[in-house]
Amino acid sequence: MYLICKKFIIYGFVQGVGYRYFAYKSAEKYGILGYAKNLLDGTVEIVAEGTKENIEKFKLELVNGPSRSRVERITEEECTLDKEYDSFNVF
């Protein structure tokens, strides 16, 4: 199975609203490995490793976010698939 890695930065009202836990639950659903963490500028960074199909499904969930969040935009870039993740972590 071919795996890819994507780094997403989520902009908007995404800190203090359960966004990282929401990402964790979505990652579990799609078998995504990586992490979610708050950045100092108020954004959330997510690194996701998985199949292309599952990363796309995961991204669709990230766009919606949990009910208390307000996602304004998401940037996306390829990252190196180094297979260092054995789960999805929240920092």
LUMTORNU-67655 format. One record per residue: residue in one letter; x, y, z of N, C-alpha, C in turn. Coordinates in steps of 0.02 Angstrom, whole numbers. Example, Ala and Ser with C-alpha at 12.3 -4.5 7.8 and 13.67 -1.06 7.14 Angstrom:
// LUMTORNU-67655
KOLMAR resn    n.u    n.v    n.w   ca.u   ca.v   ca.w    c.u    c.v    c.w
KOLMAR    A    660   -284    390    615   -225    390    660   -165    390
KOLMAR    S    642   -112    354    684    -53    357    645      2    394
//
This chain:
// LUMTORNU-67655
KOLMAR resn    n.u    n.v    n.w   ca.u   ca.v   ca.w    c.u    c.v    c.w
KOLMAR    M     42    -59      0      0      0      0     44     62      0
KOLMAR    Y     29    109    -44     69    169    -53     48    222     -3
KOLMAR    L     95    246     38     80    296     89    109    363     69
KOLMAR    I     76    416     92    101    484     81    101    521    148
KOLMAR    C    134    579    148    135    621    208    116    692    188
KOLMAR    K     71    722    227     50    791    216     55    830    281
KOLMAR    K     75    892    274     74    938    332     20    990    319
KOLMAR    F    -27    996    365    -81   1044    360    -72   1097    414
KOLMAR    I    -86   1160    397    -91   1213    446   -163   1238    442
KOLMAR    I   -197   1236    500   -268   1254    502   -273   1323    533
KOLMAR    Y   -305   1370    497   -313   1439    519   -386   1450    539
KOLMAR    G   -395   1496    585   -463   1514    607   -467   1509    683
KOLMAR    F   -528   1498    707   -539   1489    779   -534   1415    793
KOLMAR    V   -471   1391    805   -458   1319    809   -420   1299    872
KOLMAR    Q   -408   1346    917   -376   1328    980   -426   1339   1037
KOLMAR    G   -425   1293   1085   -471   1297   1142   -541   1274   1126
KOLMAR    V   -550   1238   1071   -617   1216   1051   -619   1140   1037
KOLMAR    G   -566   1105   1058   -564   1032   1048   -542   1011    978
KOLMAR    Y   -510   1056    942   -491   1040    873   -440    983    869
KOLMAR    R   -390    985    911   -338    932    909   -367    864    927
KOLMAR    Y   -412    862    976   -444    798    994   -489    775    936
KOLMAR    F   -523    821    904   -564    805    845   -520    774    790
KOLMAR    A   -461    805    779   -414    778    728   -391    709    748
KOLMAR    Y   -379    698    812   -358    633    837   -411    580    822
KOLMAR    K   -474    595    838   -528    548    826   -536    534    750
KOLMAR    S   -530    585    709   -535    576    637   -476    535    611
KOLMAR    A   -417    547    637   -357    509    617   -366    435    634
KOLMAR    E   -393    421    693   -406    352    712   -453    319    663
KOLMAR    K   -506    355    643   -556    328    598   -525    307    530
KOLMAR    Y   -476    346    507   -448    333    440   -378    301    442
KOLMAR    G   -356    280    501   -290    247    506   -232    293    490
KOLMAR    I   -239    357    509   -188    407    496   -139    409    554
KOLMAR    L    -75    412    539    -23    419    590      5    490    587
KOLMAR    G     32    515    642     62    581    643     46    618    708
KOLMAR    Y     32    683    702     17    722    762    -22    785    746
KOLMAR    A    -50    815    798    -82    881    796    -55    921    853
KOLMAR    K    -36    984    840    -13   1027    895    -31   1099    881
KOLMAR    N    -43   1136    935    -56   1207    931     10   1243    917
KOLMAR    L      6   1294    875     64   1337    862     52   1404    896
KOLMAR    L    106   1441    909    101   1503    946     59   1557    911
KOLMAR    D     53   1552    845     15   1603    808    -61   1590    807
KOLMAR    G    -84   1539    845   -155   1525    848   -179   1473    799
KOLMAR    T   -134   1447    758   -152   1395    710   -140   1326    741
KOLMAR    V   -162   1274    705   -148   1205    724   -109   1173    668
KOLMAR    E    -54   1140    685    -14   1103    637    -31   1029    642
KOLMAR    I    -42    998    585    -56    926    583    -10    894    532
KOLMAR    V     25    843    553     64    801    506     27    735    503
KOLMAR    A     13    713    442    -27    653    431      6    606    381
KOLMAR    E     15    544    401     40    492    357    -15    440    347
KOLMAR    G    -27    422    285    -78    372    270    -85    363    195
KOLMAR    T   -135    326    174   -148    318    103   -175    384     75
KOLMAR    K   -164    395     11   -188    456    -21   -263    464    -10
KOLMAR    E   -300    410    -20   -373    412    -13   -393    431     59
KOLMAR    N   -361    401    108   -380    416    177   -357    485    199
KOLMAR    I   -301    509    172   -279    578    188   -331    627    160
KOLMAR    E   -357    615    101   -408    659     72   -472    660    114
KOLMAR    K   -494    601    137   -553    598    181   -540    634    247
KOLMAR    F   -480    624    274   -460    657    336   -461    733    327
KOLMAR    K   -434    758    271   -433    830    257   -503    858    255
KOLMAR    L   -550    822    224   -620    846    222   -648    856    292
KOLMAR    E   -631    811    337   -653    819    406   -619    879    439
KOLMAR    L   -555    889    425   -518    945    454   -549   1012    432
KOLMAR    V   -572   1015    370   -603   1076    344   -665   1094    385
KOLMAR    N   -704   1044    404   -764   1056    444   -748   1069    517
KOLMAR    G   -703   1030    546   -684   1039    615   -741   1023    663
KOLMAR    P   -727   1027    729   -780   1016    778   -829   1074    779
KOLMAR    S   -886   1064    809   -940   1114    805   -921   1183    833
KOLMAR    R   -878   1185    883   -860   1249    913   -805   1286    875
KOLMAR    S   -774   1254    827   -719   1285    790   -746   1324    730
KOLMAR    R   -703   1366    702   -718   1401    639   -655   1399    596
KOLMAR    V   -654   1353    549   -596   1346    505   -602   1397    449
KOLMAR    E   -552   1441    443   -552   1491    389   -516   1466    327
KOLMAR    R   -461   1431    337   -425   1402    280   -375   1351    305
KOLMAR    I   -353   1309    259   -303   1258    274   -250   1261    219
KOLMAR    T   -187   1263    240   -132   1256    192   -108   1184    196
KOLMAR    E    -80   1161    141    -60   1091    135      5   1087     97
KOLMAR    E     51   1046    123    113   1034     86    135    962     96
KOLMAR    E    172    938     47    200    870     53    254    871    107
KOLMAR    C    261    817    142    316    810    190    349    742    179
KOLMAR    T    406    734    209    445    672    200    411    616    239
KOLMAR    L    400    562    204    371    503    235    427    465    269
KOLMAR    D    434    475    334    490    443    369    468    386    414
KOLMAR    K    403    374    417    375    318    454    398    317    527
KOLMAR    E    408    377    556    428    380    626    367    375    673
KOLMAR    Y    308    381    645    248    381    687    217    312    690
KOLMAR    D    199    291    750    164    227    757     94    237    784
KOLMAR    S     74    300    791      6    318    812     -6    391    793
KOLMAR    F    -62    419    814    -76    490    804    -75    522    873
KOLMAR    N    -33    571    882    -24    603    947    -49    675    948
KOLMAR    V    -69    696   1007    -89    765   1017    -38    797   1064
KOLMAR    F    -11    852   1042     38    889   1084     10    956   1103
//
